């Protein structure tokens, strides 16, 4: 039975360290705001027109 308590104590210690690391990241790290520019190709905005005599998909 002492081995089970030792294992549970070890798991609780590891979980506590992970929780402490996550908490410290939330409290001490401030995200930086910055502008994001996404370039969209003109072919996506204005697709080329298909010829009238051609059927789509062929």
C-alpha positions as CSV (number, residue, x, y, z in Angstrom):
1,X,0.0,0.0,0.0
2,X,2.8,2.5,0.6
3,X,3.8,2.2,-3.0
4,X,0.3,3.3,-4.1
5,X,0.6,6.4,-1.9
6,X,4.0,7.2,-3.2
7,X,2.7,6.9,-6.8
8,X,-0.3,9.1,-6.1
9,X,1.9,11.7,-4.4
10,X,4.3,11.6,-7.4
11,X,1.3,12.1,-9.8
12,X,-0.1,14.9,-7.7
13,X,3.3,16.6,-7.5
14,X,3.7,16.5,-11.3
15,X,0.1,17.8,-11.8
16,X,0.8,20.6,-9.4
17,X,4.0,21.6,-11.2
18,X,2.1,21.7,-14.5
19,X,-0.6,23.8,-13.0
20,X,1.9,26.2,-11.5
21,X,3.7,26.6,-14.8
22,X,0.4,27.3,-16.6
23,X,-0.7,29.8,-13.9
24,X,2.7,31.6,-14.0
25,X,2.4,31.9,-17.8
26,X,-1.1,33.4,-17.5
27,X,0.0,35.9,-14.8
28,X,3.5,37.0,-16.0
29,X,3.4,36.8,-19.8
30,X,1.7,39.6,-21.7
31,X,0.8,39.0,-25.3
32,X,2.1,41.5,-27.9
33,X,-0.5,43.0,-30.2
34,X,0.5,43.5,-33.8
35,X,-1.2,44.1,-37.2
36,X,-1.7,41.0,-39.4
37,X,-1.8,41.4,-43.1
38,X,-2.9,38.5,-45.3
39,X,-2.3,38.8,-49.0
40,X,-5.0,37.2,-51.1
41,X,-4.2,36.5,-54.8
42,X,-6.3,38.4,-57.3
43,X,-7.3,35.1,-59.0
44,X,-9.2,34.1,-55.8
45,X,-11.1,37.4,-55.6
46,X,-11.8,37.7,-59.4
47,X,-11.7,34.2,-60.9
48,X,-11.2,34.1,-64.6
49,X,-14.4,33.8,-66.6
50,X,-14.9,30.5,-68.6
51,X,-15.7,30.6,-72.3
52,X,-19.4,30.4,-73.1
53,X,-19.1,27.3,-75.4
54,X,-17.4,25.3,-72.7
55,X,-19.3,23.5,-70.0
56,X,-17.9,23.6,-66.4
57,X,-16.2,20.4,-65.3
58,X,-15.2,19.1,-68.7
